[in-house]
Amino acid sequence: MQDIRVTDYLTWEYCHDPDIQYLNCPAPDPVFNHIPKWFKDQKAHKEEIVLGDGSGRPFADKQTIRNCLGFRGLAKIGYTIPLPEPIGGHDTYFSRGRLHPEMLYGTHWANKPGGPWKEPNGNIDHSPYEYRIKLLHWPWRARMAKGWRILILPYLLDWSTDWAEFAGTVEPNYEINDNSIGTALTWTTTIDVQFNYYNLETVVAFKRTSTIAAGTLTFCAVPIYDPDLLVSQQQNC
């Protein structure tokens, strides 16, 4: 796998850590190339769309979300990668259970309705928590010009009732260890401090009674220009 120069401000670098090569993980790809089937199959108008009062009067000229400019615009931003392996109860080098539901106490992600839970593979999980939370270490990182960030969002064109992706963004070059940012993967590609680096790391929560299938689209990585960050970086040069 080779690095991919996308623009003057973004290059995707591939991690050659030998322990992650089993994934055969594809490169980040524009979201536009991953439109969900339900949207492709949807018609622009539907006769059954009526007002909630049952009067039969058409709502929005009977248009479906197929005609929504805002929703269609989501397909034109960001990059994604289909999951290279299923995400379930066991840990892998890619998918690690380093996060705990109590890190989100006060939200439904930390619900403890009891157990045990029957996993899709038949195993029994006796945890009281309804959800697992895992950190996914994709073997890619973004090398960006100064002033640029990567914003991780959920994949915005589809939804699930069994799992969710969390949004987030980190500071560039937050912890440089030799050629790596952080310690999750071992990198051999040299870091040039004249650029901003961002590991492609995402967080998912999913019910203990479910798995997230390989091939699922979970995230959208959006490049963002931040003029305040650029000013700060120029002042600290």
Secondary structure, 3 states (H helix, E strand, C coil): CCCEECCCCEEEEECCCHHHHHHCCCCCEEHHHCCCHHHHHCCCECCCCECCCCCCCECHHHECHHHCHHHHHHCCCCEECECCCCECCCCCCCEECCCCHHHHCCCHHHCCCCCCEECCCCCEECCCCCEEEEEEEEEEEEEECCCEEEEEEECCCCCCCCEEECCECCCCCCCEECCEECCCCCCCCCCCCCCEEEEEEEEEEEECCCCECCCCECEEEEEEECHHHHHHHHHCC
